[in-house]
Amino acid sequence: MGKHNEFGKEGEQIAVDFLKKNGYIIKYKNYRYLQAEIDIIARKGDILAIVEVRSRSSDFIENIAETVTAKKIKLLVMAADHYVTDNNLDVEVRFDIITILKNKSKFELEHLESAFYHF
């Protein structure tokens, strides 16, 4: 596994730990439907958070959250709809982004709730 993939998995675990610490129940990690993948599906009360995790090192210039493309959003919405329907859930679905910036040996995490909306 390449260093990029290892860091991505490490970032996802940091995000899972953060969500658990903040009262979320992790329902699924790396949920796949057709060509879509949701990094984390977490629930807190009646809210189902569909979480995209973006990990970068400090030398990355672009705003991390802005790396989630319209195509990726469309795929996340499709997969979330399938998960909710398949599990017969009656919940509010929210799309979040968790960004993890690695600066030397330190990690900075930002949780953007309702990062985007679907129509």
Secondary structure, DSSP 8 states (H G I E B T S, - for coil): --HHHHHHHHHHHHHHHHHHHTT-EEEEEEEEETTEEEEEEEEETTEEEEEEEEEEETT--S-GGGG--HHHHHHHHHHHHHHHHHTT---EEEEEEEEEEEETTEEEEEEETT-----
